[in-house]
Amino acid sequence: MAVSECPVQEARDQVLMPVPEDGNQMNLANHMSPTNQLPSPDQPFPLPTDRQKSSIPNPATGQNWVYPSQQMFWNAMKRKGWQWGPQDINAKDMEQIIKIHNANNEKAWEEVLKWERMHLKECPNPQLKSFGGKAQDYSPRARIRGWMGYQMPFDRHDWIVDRNGTEVRYIIDYYDSPTDSPASQKFAQLDVRPALDSRTAVWDRMKMAWYRLMYAPSISQLRREDMIREEMKRREAQQAAAATTTS
């Protein structure tokens, strides 16, 4: 039986991946790329095709979005022109890449929900309608940060959230993580906010700025909490390793 080039129909799941820039590779019905699970011709090693369901609800299906498999992610990178030498990447690297991708998306949705809590009475269950990658299209805020000497984001996504029938666009800028420790589980630093497309979004941004100014913890407090969490994880790992050795 031939493998379908359309998004997977089983359980009407849809894959959570950035929209490819080439419109010919896009399903116009849902703005998703084809869920290609076949190995590429020059692929040096096999990759798993299993996928993980996200916590992000999809209004088109009534279920949650599904993350790409390692094979789908590989194919997506190849379509974007990525090339590797024989020693540049291996199957273990792809496993880590997909974990980072999924963790970043989960964190982005958590940040979106923080904003959406301001509209809890209007819409208790916001959903992600669509999304797209705009890596080279820097947001105004990112450009201003760059002019001030701060690092530029390595990626940008625009997410369209369904707020009880109203489409709300969110901008997500991805920056390199401020910590090099894998134990922190912070693979990227995200700047998530509603785009200034409406008076409601402007008012939400003003309210959030006031809250952060008056109540949010300082950067030093956040860093101290990160250090404590990393130390606790390090000790737990040491204890687990010691228990394994003694047994």
C-alpha positions as CSV (number, residue, x, y, z in Angstrom):
1,M,0.0,0.0,0.0
2,A,1.4,3.4,-1.0
3,V,2.2,5.9,1.8
4,S,0.0,8.9,1.6
5,E,1.7,12.3,0.9
6,C,-1.1,14.1,2.8
7,P,-1.2,14.8,6.5
8,V,-1.8,11.6,8.4
9,Q,-5.5,10.8,8.6
10,E,-5.3,8.3,11.5
11,A,-7.3,9.8,14.4
12,R,-7.3,13.0,12.4
13,D,-4.0,14.0,14.1
14,Q,-2.0,16.9,12.7
15,V,1.7,17.3,13.1
16,L,3.2,20.3,15.0
17,M,6.0,21.5,12.7
18,P,7.0,24.9,11.3
19,V,5.3,25.7,8.0
20,P,7.8,25.3,5.1
21,E,8.6,28.5,3.1
22,D,7.9,26.6,-0.2
23,G,4.1,26.8,-0.6
24,N,4.2,23.9,-3.0
25,Q,5.0,21.6,0.0
26,M,2.1,22.9,2.0
27,N,-1.3,21.4,2.5
28,L,-3.5,24.5,1.8
29,A,-6.4,23.0,3.9
30,N,-4.5,23.3,7.2
31,H,-1.2,25.0,6.3
32,M,0.8,22.0,7.4
33,S,3.6,20.3,5.5
34,P,3.1,16.7,4.2
35,T,3.8,14.2,6.9
36,N,6.6,12.4,4.9
37,Q,7.8,9.4,6.9
38,L,10.0,7.9,4.1
39,P,13.8,8.1,4.5
40,S,15.6,10.5,2.2
41,P,17.7,9.0,-0.5
42,D,21.1,9.9,1.1
43,Q,20.0,9.3,4.7
44,P,23.0,7.7,6.5
45,F,21.0,5.9,9.3
46,P,17.4,4.9,9.9
47,L,15.2,7.1,12.1
48,P,12.1,6.3,14.2
49,T,8.7,7.3,12.8
50,D,6.8,7.3,16.1
51,R,5.4,10.7,17.2
52,Q,4.5,12.2,20.6
53,K,1.2,14.0,21.2
54,S,1.5,17.5,22.5
55,S,-0.5,19.2,25.2
56,I,-1.6,21.9,22.7
57,P,-5.3,21.6,21.6
58,N,-6.2,21.8,17.9
59,P,-9.6,23.3,17.1
60,A,-9.7,21.7,13.6
61,T,-9.6,18.1,15.0
62,G,-10.9,18.4,18.6
63,Q,-7.6,16.6,19.7
64,N,-4.1,17.8,20.4
65,W,-1.4,18.6,17.9
66,V,1.1,15.8,17.4
67,Y,4.9,16.4,17.2
68,P,6.9,15.3,14.2
69,S,8.8,12.0,14.3
70,Q,12.6,12.1,14.0
71,Q,12.1,11.0,10.3
72,M,9.7,13.8,9.6
73,F,12.0,16.4,11.2
74,W,15.0,15.1,9.2
75,N,13.0,15.4,6.0
76,A,11.9,18.9,6.9
77,M,15.5,20.0,7.5
78,K,16.6,18.5,4.2
79,R,13.8,20.4,2.4
80,K,15.2,23.6,3.9
81,G,18.6,22.9,2.5
82,W,20.5,21.4,5.5
83,Q,23.5,19.4,4.5
84,W,25.8,17.3,6.8
85,G,29.0,15.4,6.5
86,P,29.4,11.8,7.6
87,Q,30.6,12.8,11.1
88,D,28.4,15.8,11.6
89,I,25.3,14.2,12.9
90,N,24.1,10.8,14.1
91,A,20.9,9.1,15.2
92,K,21.5,10.0,18.9
93,D,21.7,13.7,17.9
94,M,18.4,13.5,16.1
95,E,16.8,12.1,19.3
96,Q,18.1,15.1,21.3
97,I,17.0,17.5,18.6
98,I,13.4,16.3,18.6
99,K,13.3,16.5,22.4
100,I,14.5,20.1,22.3
101,H,11.9,20.9,19.6
102,N,9.1,19.4,21.7
103,A,10.2,21.0,24.9
104,N,10.4,24.4,23.3
105,N,6.9,24.1,21.9
106,E,5.5,23.0,25.2
107,K,7.2,26.0,26.9
108,A,5.8,28.3,24.2
109,W,2.3,27.1,24.8
110,E,2.7,27.6,28.6
111,E,3.7,31.2,27.9
112,V,0.7,31.7,25.6
113,L,-1.6,30.4,28.3
114,K,-0.2,33.0,30.8
115,W,-1.4,35.7,28.5
116,E,-4.7,33.9,27.8
117,R,-5.5,33.8,31.5
118,M,-6.5,37.5,31.2
119,H,-9.4,36.3,29.1
120,L,-10.4,33.3,31.2
121,K,-14.0,34.2,31.5
122,E,-14.3,34.9,27.8
123,C,-12.5,31.7,26.7
124,P,-11.4,29.1,29.3
125,N,-9.9,26.8,26.7
126,P,-7.9,28.6,24.0
127,Q,-6.6,26.5,21.1
128,L,-3.8,26.7,18.6
129,K,-5.3,27.1,15.1
130,S,-2.1,27.5,13.0
131,F,1.5,28.5,13.1
132,G,4.4,29.5,10.9
133,G,8.1,29.9,11.0
134,K,9.7,33.3,10.2
135,A,13.3,32.8,11.1
136,Q,14.7,35.7,9.0
137,D,11.8,38.1,9.5
138,Y,12.8,39.7,12.8
139,S,10.1,41.2,14.9
140,P,10.3,45.0,15.8
141,R,11.1,44.2,19.4
142,A,14.0,41.9,18.3
143,R,15.3,44.6,16.0
144,I,15.3,47.1,18.8
145,R,17.1,44.7,21.1
146,G,19.7,44.2,18.4
147,W,20.2,47.9,18.0
148,M,20.8,48.1,21.7
149,G,23.5,45.5,21.5
150,Y,21.6,42.4,22.6
151,Q,21.7,39.1,20.8
152,M,19.3,38.5,17.9
153,P,16.8,35.5,18.1
154,F,17.8,32.4,16.2
155,D,14.2,31.7,15.2
156,R,10.7,33.2,15.2
157,H,7.3,31.6,15.0
158,D,3.9,33.3,14.7
159,W,1.1,31.3,16.3
160,I,-2.6,31.9,15.7
161,V,-4.7,31.2,18.8
162,D,-8.4,30.5,18.6
163,R,-9.9,32.5,21.5
164,N,-13.6,31.5,21.4
165,G,-13.8,32.2,17.7
166,T,-11.4,35.2,17.7
167,E,-8.0,34.7,16.0
168,V,-5.2,36.1,18.2
169,R,-1.7,36.2,16.7
170,Y,1.3,35.6,19.0
171,I,4.9,36.3,18.2
172,I,7.5,33.9,19.7
173,D,11.2,34.9,19.5
174,Y,13.7,32.1,20.3
175,Y,17.0,33.1,21.9
176,D,20.0,31.0,22.9
177,S,19.6,29.7,26.5
178,P,21.3,31.8,29.2
179,T,22.6,28.7,30.8
180,D,24.9,26.0,29.3
181,S,23.8,23.4,31.8
182,P,21.7,20.6,30.3
183,A,20.3,19.9,33.8
184,S,18.3,23.2,33.6
185,Q,16.2,21.8,30.7
186,K,16.1,25.4,29.3
187,F,17.0,24.7,25.7
188,A,16.0,28.2,24.6
189,Q,14.9,31.5,26.1
190,L,11.5,32.4,24.7
191,D,9.9,35.9,24.3
192,V,6.2,35.2,23.8
193,R,3.6,38.0,23.5
194,P,0.5,38.9,21.5
195,A,1.2,40.9,18.3
196,L,0.0,44.5,18.4
197,D,-2.9,43.7,16.0
198,S,-5.7,45.1,18.1
199,R,-6.6,47.4,21.0
200,T,-7.1,44.3,23.1
201,A,-3.5,43.1,22.5
202,V,-2.1,46.6,23.2
203,W,-4.0,46.6,26.5
204,D,-2.9,43.1,27.4
205,R,0.7,44.1,26.8
206,M,0.3,47.2,29.0
207,K,-1.2,45.1,31.8
208,M,1.6,42.5,31.6
209,A,4.3,45.2,31.6
210,W,2.8,46.6,34.8
211,Y,2.5,43.2,36.5
212,R,6.1,42.4,35.7
213,L,7.3,45.8,36.9
214,M,5.4,45.5,40.2
215,Y,5.3,41.8,41.0
216,A,7.6,39.7,38.9
217,P,10.8,38.3,40.4
218,S,14.1,40.0,39.5
219,I,16.6,38.4,37.1
220,S,18.9,37.7,40.0
221,Q,16.1,35.8,41.8
222,L,15.3,33.8,38.7
223,R,19.0,32.9,38.3
224,R,19.2,31.9,41.9
225,E,16.2,29.6,41.5
226,D,17.8,28.1,38.4
227,M,21.0,27.3,40.3
228,I,19.0,25.7,43.1
229,R,17.1,23.5,40.7
230,E,20.2,22.5,38.8
231,E,21.9,21.6,42.1
232,M,18.9,19.5,43.2
233,K,18.9,17.7,39.9
234,R,22.6,17.1,40.1
235,R,22.3,15.6,43.6
236,E,19.3,13.4,42.5
237,A,21.4,12.1,39.5
238,Q,24.3,11.3,41.9
239,Q,22.0,9.5,44.3
240,A,20.4,7.5,41.4
241,A,23.9,6.6,40.1
242,A,25.0,5.5,43.6
243,A,21.9,3.4,44.1
244,T,22.5,1.7,40.8
245,T,26.1,1.0,41.6
246,T,25.3,-0.5,45.0
247,S,22.6,-2.7,43.6
